[in-house]
């Protein structure tokens, strides 16, 4: 494959974790998934949960264990969660580049 064909493919650096589990604590499951993927990115971490049409999101700079605590995880309610650990390959190391982007 040529370099042009790779241009729109996902990169391998960051960690991404998703969970769909109605009735479960999806934020906590995403937290542990991101914790296990911490080696994939240590710059920032974020989790977005989805409850119907409402999105709850928290993200910040730092390791998963620094970004989330019990209070924050308790506010991230829903049946679906997407989490992200960032390893910057492009863009600067700033909160504006932390994901997931809502």
Residue, then its C-alpha position, 0 to 999 in steps of 0.5 A: x500500500x502507498x502512503x496515500x492509502x494509509x492517510x485515512x486509516x486509524x493510527x495505533x497510538x491511542x487507547x479506545x474502549x467502548x461498552x454497551x451494557x444496559x443496567x451496568x455501571x458503564x463508566x466504571x467498566x470504561x474506566x477499567x478498560x482505559x486503565x488496562x489500555x493506559x500503556x497506549x496513551x498517558x497524556x489525557x483520558x476521557x469518558x463519554x456516556x450516553x443515556x438516551x439522548x443525553x451525553x455526559x462527558x469528562x476528560x482531562x490531562x493526565x493518567x486515568x487514575x488522576x482524571x477520574x474519581x468516584x464522584x466523577x464516575x458517579x455522574x457518568x450515567x447511561x447504557x453506553x460508554x466510550x473512553x479514550x487515552x491519548x498519545x499525541x501524534x499530532x496536535x499539542x499536549x493541551x486539554x482541547x485535544x483530549x477526547x472523546x470529542x462531544 
